[in-house]
């Protein structure tokens, strides 16, 4: 059973040690004997493939072929106390983000400097203000959120990495990897460990949110639109959402279009119903549109504006998209800000999730943050206003970037965050066409939530499942498709 290394969670270490990461034991003694590994790895691969844990790869794209999505052979340890805590807090965080998204003045104050130096955020803001000035055709918004956490060794609590409000992915594959891990532990003759694996129905939770929004739109013939990339590599995760909606509600049709196709084949009726290829759209689920490269020309920006002007219920709406920017998340971590949106007791609980977040705006406060980062870059992460992974800046590169922009307003496009130090553990990384690798890894927990409502009335706010991504401890980013990270599931320990 997973236990914590002698100096991980018993408080027996220097609380000011911000650079050392402790070790947590795996759910099973490692390494496994060769004969056991030779037997279980093919079984795990087959289970994963036959249950849809697949992807298409950029370096070998074939629309007729799936490859095994990278995963870890065993579930990775995470403290039960902290898992339960963040699960219970998710409905409150949903409400927090919903209220932030509907607070124009707060968004304006938070982003007014960022939009002067970050063109992408400015374009999103311009859509927001255009729709707001015209009058919103749809007052309901659907939030499908994912809050990401590392367990912090120095603080001995889960600390928030970020809140994702757009294209929160891997809900479907996370549920399948959790099933695979149950199978693996059974095959390893360890059924007594299954109670440490929490149930995970993230796919049903997320799809339930979309179905509820479709019902709120109240037009039986209307369809759900998935806004997708030009080429979708994470196809299984997306398609399983469609299949789950069809399983639950055979009367609901899902269509997929990219922004270019929407610009060419979509239009608004005089009463602002969104029509694409003859279908009225009830719900728009954005799995693309969160990074500049997905807007090839003005046509794609016009398509986004058309969607936002429409009566369709969006996930996210443009104001939800803006609420998820790094700058907004840095601003809500300021002392007292949470009390604007939550009760005193709720604000206190949520504030405990935050690590240090610092503005880089021009002025003494931003200057101080830059000096901290230049002095000890290994203690921080430099974050731009981007989603999708691979954008953050670490280590000596922080010094290089900050020395270049410290005297320029360009620095206001970034925030600085304390680097969270999670415990290291060992696990077997499994990737297609590569030898199995026993590696030192760290895990990032994602908690899904759904919320539906208007500025004045929230219909529901729910916990909707979880996911775990695990990456090599030696790398900064943990992209699954890039090969540095992989799908995983949670093994809870006390």
matplotlib code that plots the C-alpha trace (Angstrom):
import matplotlib.pyplot as plt

x = [0.0, 1.1, 2.7, 4.6, 8.3, 9.7, 9.9, 7.0, 3.8, 4.7, 6.0, 9.6, 11.3, 12.2, 9.0, 11.2, 12.7, 11.2, 13.4, 13.5, 10.8, 10.2, 9.3, 6.0, 5.9, 4.0, 0.9, 3.0, 6.7, 8.8, 10.4, 8.1, 9.8, 10.5, 8.2, 5.3, 6.0, 6.2, 2.8, 0.9, 2.1, 0.5, -2.7, -2.8, -2.1, -4.9, -7.4, -6.5, -6.7, -9.9, -11.6, -10.7, -7.7, -6.2, -4.9, -3.7, -0.2, 1.1, 4.3, 2.4, -1.1, -3.5, -7.3, -7.8, -5.4, -5.3, -2.3, -2.2, -2.5, 0.5, -0.4, 1.1, 0.8, -0.2, -2.4, -0.4, -0.6, -2.5, -3.5, -7.1, -7.6, -6.6, -8.5, -11.7, -11.1, -10.8, -13.7, -15.9, -14.8, -15.5, -19.1, -18.0, -15.3, -17.8, -20.0, -16.9, -16.0, -19.6, -19.8, -16.5, -17.5, -20.6, -18.8, -17.9, -16.2, -14.0, -12.9, -12.3, -10.1, -8.2, -7.5, -7.3, -3.4, -3.1, -5.3, -3.0, 0.0, -1.6, -3.3, -5.1, -6.7, -7.6, -9.5, -11.4, -12.2, -13.4, -15.9, -17.1, -17.7, -19.3, -21.8, -22.4, -23.1, -25.5, -27.3, -26.7, -29.1, -28.5, -28.3, -27.5, -23.9, -22.6, -19.4, -17.4, -14.4, -11.3, -9.3, -5.7, -3.7, -0.3, 0.1, 2.7, 5.3, 6.4, 2.8, 1.4, -1.8, -3.1, -2.4, -4.1, -2.1, -4.9, -8.6, -9.5, -12.7, -12.3, -11.7, -11.1, -10.1, -9.4, -12.6, -13.4, -10.0, -9.4, -12.5, -11.1, -7.6, -9.3, -11.0, -7.8, -6.0, -8.8, -8.2, -4.4, -4.6, -7.0, -4.6, -1.8, -3.9, -4.3, -8.1, -7.8, -6.3, -9.3, -10.9, -8.2, -9.3, -12.2, -15.0, -14.7, -17.6, -16.2, -17.6, -21.1, -20.7, -19.5, -22.1, -24.8, -23.9, -24.3, -27.6, -29.0, -28.0, -29.7, -32.9, -32.7, -32.5, -35.9, -36.0, -36.3, -34.9, -31.8, -28.4, -25.2, -22.2, -18.6, -16.1, -13.1, -9.6, -8.9, -7.2, -8.2, -5.5, -7.2, -10.1, -11.2, -11.7, -13.8, -15.8, -16.7, -18.5, -20.6, -21.2, -22.2, -24.7, -26.2, -26.3, -28.1, -30.3, -30.8, -32.9, -30.0, -27.7, -24.1, -22.3, -18.6, -17.3, -14.1, -14.1, -13.4, -16.4, -18.6, -17.6, -18.5, -21.7, -23.1, -25.4, -27.8, -31.5, -33.0, -33.9, -30.2, -30.7, -27.5, -27.9, -25.2, -25.9, -29.6, -29.4, -30.3, -27.7, -28.7, -25.3, -21.8, -19.0, -15.6, -12.8, -10.9, -10.6, -8.4, -5.1, -4.1, -3.1, -6.7, -7.7, -6.1, -7.7, -10.4, -13.0, -12.4, -12.7, -15.9, -17.1, -16.4, -18.3, -21.2, -21.4, -21.2, -23.9, -26.3, -29.0, -27.0, -25.8, -22.0, -19.4, -17.6, -19.2, -16.8, -16.9, -16.2, -13.3, -11.9, -12.5, -10.1, -7.1, -4.0, -4.3, -7.8, -6.7, -3.8, -6.2, -8.6, -5.8, -5.2, -6.2, -9.9, -10.9, -12.7, -15.1, -16.5, -17.9, -18.2, -19.3, -16.6, -16.4, -16.3, -13.7, -11.5, -11.7, -10.9, -8.1, -6.2, -5.9, -3.8, 0.0, 1.8, 0.6, 2.2, 1.4, 4.1, 2.3, 4.4, 5.1, 6.7, 4.6, 5.6, 9.2, 9.4, 8.1, 10.6, 13.4, 12.2, 12.2, 15.6, 17.1, 15.6, 14.1, 13.9, 11.2, 8.8, 6.8, 6.3, 2.9, 1.5, -2.2, -2.4, -4.1, -3.3, 0.0, 3.6, 3.5, 4.9, 8.5, 10.8, 14.3, 17.0, 14.7, 12.7, 15.7, 16.3, 12.7, 12.4, 15.7, 14.4, 10.9, 11.5, 11.4, 8.6, 4.9, 5.1, 5.7, 2.0, 1.1, 2.5, 2.0, 4.4, 3.5, 5.3, 6.5, 4.7, 6.9, 5.0, 6.3, 8.2, 7.1, 8.0, 5.8, 6.0, 5.5, 3.9, 3.9, 3.3, 6.3, 8.6, 10.1, 8.4, 10.2, 10.3, 10.6, 10.5, 7.3, 5.0, 1.2, -1.2, -4.8, -7.7, -11.2, -14.1, -17.1, -20.3, -22.4, -25.4, -27.1, -27.5, -25.9, -28.7, -29.8, -27.6, -29.6, -26.9, -23.2, -21.8, -18.6, -18.3, -15.4, -11.6, -8.5, -4.8, -1.9, 1.5, 4.8, 8.5, 9.9, 12.8, 10.6, 8.7, 5.7, 3.5, 1.9, 0.4, 0.9, 4.4, 5.6, 6.6, 3.4, 0.8, -2.7, -3.0, -5.5, -5.7, -4.6, -5.8, -3.8, -4.3]
y = [0.0, 3.5, 5.2, 8.4, 8.6, 9.3, 13.0, 13.8, 14.4, 14.0, 17.5, 16.4, 18.7, 22.4, 24.4, 26.9, 24.3, 25.5, 23.6, 20.0, 17.5, 14.5, 11.0, 9.1, 5.4, 3.7, 1.6, -1.5, -2.2, -1.3, -2.4, -5.3, -8.6, -8.9, -11.9, -9.9, -6.9, -9.0, -10.4, -7.3, -4.7, -6.3, -6.8, -3.2, -2.0, -4.2, -3.0, 0.6, 0.2, -1.8, 0.7, 3.7, 5.2, 6.2, 9.3, 10.4, 11.8, 14.8, 13.2, 10.2, 11.4, 8.9, 9.4, 5.6, 4.7, 5.2, 4.8, 4.0, 7.1, 7.3, 6.1, 4.9, 1.2, 1.8, 4.5, 7.2, 8.1, 11.2, 12.1, 11.2, 14.2, 16.7, 14.9, 15.0, 18.7, 19.9, 17.7, 19.3, 22.8, 22.4, 23.6, 26.7, 27.3, 26.9, 29.6, 31.8, 31.6, 32.1, 35.3, 36.6, 36.0, 38.1, 41.0, 43.3, 45.9, 43.3, 41.8, 45.3, 46.4, 43.1, 43.0, 46.7, 46.6, 43.1, 43.9, 46.8, 44.4, 41.0, 41.0, 37.7, 38.7, 42.1, 40.4, 38.3, 41.5, 43.3, 40.5, 40.7, 44.4, 44.3, 41.6, 43.4, 46.7, 45.1, 43.2, 39.6, 37.3, 34.4, 35.1, 31.5, 30.4, 26.8, 26.4, 23.2, 23.8, 22.0, 23.1, 21.7, 21.0, 19.8, 18.4, 20.7, 19.1, 22.3, 23.3, 19.7, 20.7, 20.7, 24.0, 25.3, 25.5, 27.1, 27.1, 26.1, 27.6, 26.5, 23.1, 21.3, 17.9, 14.3, 13.7, 10.7, 9.2, 9.7, 7.5, 4.8, 4.8, 4.5, 1.4, 0.1, 0.5, -1.5, -4.2, -4.1, -4.3, -7.3, -9.0, -8.4, -10.2, -7.1, -6.7, -5.4, -2.2, -1.4, 0.6, 3.2, 4.1, 6.6, 6.2, 8.5, 9.4, 12.5, 11.8, 11.5, 14.6, 16.8, 15.5, 15.9, 19.6, 19.9, 18.0, 20.3, 23.3, 21.8, 21.3, 24.9, 26.1, 24.4, 23.6, 19.8, 20.1, 22.1, 20.4, 20.7, 22.1, 21.1, 23.7, 21.6, 22.0, 21.8, 18.4, 16.7, 14.5, 13.9, 12.3, 9.7, 12.1, 14.3, 11.6, 9.8, 13.0, 12.7, 9.0, 9.6, 12.3, 10.0, 7.1, 9.3, 11.1, 9.5, 12.5, 15.0, 15.4, 16.6, 18.2, 19.2, 22.2, 24.3, 28.1, 28.3, 26.1, 28.2, 31.3, 29.8, 27.9, 29.6, 32.7, 34.4, 34.7, 38.1, 36.9, 35.7, 32.0, 30.4, 28.3, 26.0, 23.9, 24.2, 23.1, 25.4, 25.4, 25.1, 24.6, 25.4, 23.5, 24.9, 22.4, 24.9, 28.7, 29.1, 29.9, 32.3, 29.7, 28.5, 31.9, 31.8, 35.0, 37.6, 35.0, 32.9, 35.9, 36.8, 33.3, 33.6, 36.9, 35.3, 32.5, 34.9, 37.1, 34.2, 32.7, 29.5, 28.6, 28.7, 26.7, 28.9, 32.2, 34.9, 36.3, 32.8, 32.6, 35.8, 34.8, 31.9, 34.1, 33.9, 37.6, 37.3, 34.3, 36.4, 39.2, 37.0, 35.7, 39.2, 39.6, 40.3, 39.9, 36.6, 38.3, 40.2, 37.0, 34.5, 34.5, 35.0, 31.3, 30.2, 32.8, 31.5, 27.9, 28.8, 31.2, 28.2, 26.7, 29.5, 29.6, 32.9, 34.8, 38.1, 40.9, 42.1, 45.4, 48.5, 50.0, 49.1, 45.9, 44.5, 45.6, 43.7, 40.6, 40.8, 41.2, 38.1, 36.1, 37.3, 36.4, 32.9, 31.9, 28.3, 29.2, 30.6, 30.0, 32.8, 32.5, 34.2, 34.6, 31.3, 27.9, 24.6, 23.7, 24.3, 28.1, 28.6, 29.7, 28.1, 28.4, 30.4, 31.2, 33.3, 35.5, 35.8, 36.8, 39.2, 40.9, 41.5, 42.9, 44.4, 47.9, 47.4, 47.2, 43.8, 42.4, 43.1, 40.2, 37.8, 36.9, 35.2, 32.2, 30.4, 27.0, 24.2, 21.3, 18.0, 14.7, 12.4, 8.8, 5.9, 4.5, 2.7, 4.9, 3.1, 4.5, 3.0, 1.5, 2.3, 0.1, 0.3, 2.8, 3.0, 6.7, 9.2, 11.2, 13.9, 14.1, 16.9, 16.4, 17.9, 18.4, 18.9, 21.0, 22.1, 25.2, 26.6, 29.9, 33.6, 36.5, 36.4, 32.8, 29.7, 26.5, 24.1, 23.9, 20.3, 18.3, 16.4, 14.0, 14.1, 13.3, 12.7, 13.6, 12.5, 13.6, 12.9, 14.8, 16.0, 18.1, 21.3, 20.7, 17.6, 17.4, 14.0, 14.0, 15.4, 12.3, 14.0, 13.3, 10.6, 9.6, 8.3, 7.8, 8.4, 6.0, 7.5, 7.1, 8.3]
z = [0.0, -0.7, 2.3, 2.5, 2.7, 6.2, 5.7, 3.3, 5.2, 8.8, 9.1, 9.7, 7.3, 6.9, 6.1, 4.3, 2.0, -1.3, -3.7, -2.3, -3.2, -1.0, -2.0, -1.7, -2.1, -4.9, -4.3, -4.9, -4.1, -7.2, -9.4, -10.3, -11.1, -14.8, -15.3, -13.7, -15.9, -19.0, -18.2, -17.1, -19.6, -22.7, -20.7, -19.7, -23.2, -24.6, -22.0, -22.7, -26.5, -26.4, -24.1, -26.3, -24.6, -27.9, -29.7, -33.1, -33.2, -35.1, -36.3, -37.7, -38.4, -40.0, -39.7, -40.0, -37.2, -33.4, -31.3, -27.6, -25.5, -23.1, -19.6, -16.3, -15.4, -11.8, -10.2, -8.5, -4.8, -3.7, -0.1, 0.6, 2.9, 0.2, -2.6, -0.5, 0.3, -3.3, -4.4, -1.7, -2.7, -6.4, -6.3, -4.5, -7.1, -9.8, -8.3, -7.8, -11.4, -12.5, -10.5, -11.7, -15.3, -14.8, -13.1, -15.9, -13.7, -12.1, -15.4, -16.8, -13.9, -13.9, -17.6, -18.6, -18.7, -20.1, -23.2, -24.1, -24.6, -25.3, -28.7, -28.2, -24.9, -26.5, -29.3, -26.8, -24.8, -27.8, -28.6, -25.0, -25.0, -28.5, -27.3, -24.0, -25.7, -28.2, -25.4, -24.7, -26.7, -24.2, -20.5, -19.5, -19.5, -19.0, -17.1, -17.6, -15.5, -14.4, -11.4, -11.4, -8.3, -7.1, -3.6, -2.1, 0.1, 2.0, 2.8, 3.0, 1.2, -2.3, -4.0, -7.1, -10.4, -12.4, -13.2, -16.8, -18.2, -21.8, -23.5, -20.2, -21.6, -20.7, -18.8, -21.0, -21.1, -17.3, -16.6, -18.9, -17.3, -13.9, -15.1, -16.6, -13.2, -11.5, -14.0, -13.5, -9.7, -10.1, -12.5, -10.0, -7.4, -5.3, -5.0, -1.5, -2.9, -5.1, -2.2, -2.6, -6.2, -6.1, -8.6, -11.5, -13.8, -15.3, -18.7, -17.4, -15.3, -18.1, -20.6, -18.0, -18.0, -21.8, -21.7, -19.0, -21.1, -24.2, -22.1, -20.9, -24.5, -24.9, -28.6, -29.3, -32.8, -31.9, -31.8, -29.8, -31.6, -30.8, -32.0, -32.8, -34.2, -37.9, -37.2, -33.9, -32.4, -29.0, -30.9, -28.4, -25.6, -27.8, -29.5, -26.2, -25.1, -28.3, -27.7, -24.1, -25.0, -27.6, -25.1, -22.5, -25.0, -28.4, -29.4, -29.2, -32.2, -31.9, -34.9, -35.1, -37.0, -36.8, -36.8, -40.5, -41.3, -38.9, -40.8, -44.1, -43.2, -40.2, -39.8, -37.4, -37.9, -37.1, -33.6, -33.2, -33.5, -34.7, -37.8, -39.2, -42.3, -41.6, -37.9, -35.1, -32.4, -28.7, -27.0, -28.2, -26.6, -27.4, -27.7, -29.8, -29.9, -26.9, -28.6, -31.4, -33.9, -34.2, -35.7, -39.1, -40.4, -39.6, -40.8, -37.7, -35.4, -37.1, -36.5, -32.8, -32.7, -34.5, -31.9, -29.0, -30.5, -30.8, -28.5, -28.1, -24.6, -24.8, -22.8, -22.3, -23.1, -23.9, -20.3, -18.9, -21.3, -19.9, -16.3, -16.9, -17.9, -15.7, -14.9, -13.5, -11.4, -10.0, -9.1, -7.2, -5.1, -3.7, 0.0, 0.4, -3.3, -2.8, -0.3, -3.3, -4.6, -1.7, 1.9, 4.5, 5.4, 1.7, 0.9, 3.7, 2.4, -1.2, -0.2, 1.3, -2.2, -3.5, -3.7, -4.2, -7.3, -8.3, -10.7, -13.1, -13.8, -14.1, -10.7, -7.4, -6.8, -10.2, -9.8, -6.5, -8.1, -10.9, -8.4, -6.6, -9.8, -11.0, -7.7, -7.4, -10.7, -9.7, -7.1, -9.7, -12.9, -15.4, -17.0, -20.2, -20.9, -22.8, -22.6, -24.0, -22.3, -23.2, -22.7, -19.2, -18.5, -15.9, -14.4, -16.1, -19.0, -16.6, -16.1, -19.8, -20.5, -17.6, -18.3, -21.8, -20.8, -17.3, -18.6, -21.1, -20.7, -22.4, -18.9, -18.1, -20.4, -17.7, -14.1, -11.7, -9.6, -6.8, -8.1, -6.2, -5.1, -5.3, -4.0, -6.3, -6.8, -9.1, -11.9, -15.2, -18.2, -21.1, -24.6, -28.0, -29.7, -26.8, -24.0, -20.7, -18.5, -14.7, -14.0, -11.2, -11.7, -10.2, -10.5, -11.1, -10.1, -12.1, -10.6, -13.0, -12.2, -14.0, -13.4, -15.4, -14.8, -15.5, -13.7, -11.1, -10.9, -10.8, -11.7, -10.4, -9.4, -9.2, -8.9, -12.1, -11.8, -11.7, -13.7, -13.0, -15.3, -14.3, -15.8, -15.5, -12.5, -14.6, -17.0, -16.6, -18.8, -18.8, -22.2, -22.8, -26.6, -26.4, -24.5, -21.3, -19.4, -19.5, -18.3, -14.8, -12.0, -8.3, -5.5, -2.2, 0.9, 4.5]

ax = plt.figure().add_subplot(projection="3d")
ax.plot(x, y, z, "-o")
ax.set_aspect("equal")
plt.show()
